[in-house]
Amino acid sequence: VQFVESGGGLVQPGGSLKLSCTPSTPVFVLFDMSWWRQAPGKQRELVASIRSDGITDYADSVKGRFTISRDEAETGVYLQMNILELEDTAVYYCNRGAGVALEDWGQGTQVTVST
């Protein structure tokens, strides 16, 4: 299964964005899912994960600012990002797995935080 990320854009510091992640083909299995990001010149890092039982986990750098969630149909995963900081600028990806990436990476969605 591949996933398609969307919702990125340009935002000022302190602003908000909501990213969406949907499967490229219909799936009806409740996966563990994670959001990752890769900033220029840096390694890809785990941002947030949500298990099939709803348990969530976050990187320390985004705790209290980002929220990972699923839709009611459980076919999409979202990342609500609030109080964005310059350091949040990156390409954001979603993938199957809680803390691990089990599928090929998609295109990602660019988030740019800038004045």
N, C-alpha and C positions, 0 to 999 in steps of 0.2 A: 504494500500500500504506500502510495505517496500522498503527501499533504501539501495543500496550497495555502500559503500565508498571504494576508492582505491587511490593509489598514494603516500602514506606515505613512510617514509624511514629515513635513517640516513643522516644528513647533518651538515656541520660545521656552526658555527655562521657567519652570513652575507650571507649565501647561500639561495637558492630558491627551492621551491617545488610547484607542482600544484596538488591539490587534485580533484578527480572526484566523483560525486554522481549520480548514475543512479537508476531508479526504477526497482524493481525485476520483475515487470510485466509491459507491455506497458501501458502507460497512455497518454492521449491526452488532458488533462485538465491542464491549466497553473496554477500551484500552487504558493502560497507564499512559499518560502523555506529559511531555515536557516542552517548555520554551527555552531556547538557547539564543545567544547572541554572539556576534563576532565584530569587534571594533577594528578599524584599520591598524594593521601591524600587530594585532594581538591574537591569541588563541581563542577559539570558540569556548564560551563558558556557559554553564547551566544557570538559568535565571529562576525558573520556577517549575514545579511538577505537580501533577494531580493524579492520584492513584484511582483505580477503578472503584474503590470504596469511598472516594471523596476526600481522602486525606491529602493535604497540600503541604508543600515545602518551598522555601524561598531562599535565594542567596541573601547573605547578610546585607549586601549593598542595596537591595530593593525591598527589604522587609518594611512593611508599613506604608509602602508607596504603590506597589504592584499587587494585583489580585488575579489569580488564575481561576477559571471557572469553565463549566460545560453548559451547553444549552439543554433545554428540557428533553429534546429528542436524542440527546447524547450523540449527535453526529458532528458537533463542532466544539472546539476549545477556544477560549478567549484569554487575552491578557489585557486587563485594564491597567493602564500606567498613568499614575498621577504624580504631581510634583516632579516632573521630569527635570533631570539635571544634564549638564553638558556631557558628563561621563556616560550617559545612557545612549549616546549616539552609537549606532551599530546596525548591522543587518541582523534581523531577528528571524529565527527559524523555529518551527515546531517539529516534533518527532515523536514516534511511539517509544514508550519506555519511561520509567520514573528514574531520572538521573542517568540514564544511558540512552544511546541513540540506536534504535534497532532497525531503522529503515534508511534508505538512501535520502540524502538531503534534498530538499526542494530549492526553489529560487530564493526564498526568504523575502522579507519586506524591509525596506530601508527606513530607519527612524533617525532623523537628524534633529538634534536639539541645539538651537543657535539663536543668538541675539541678532 
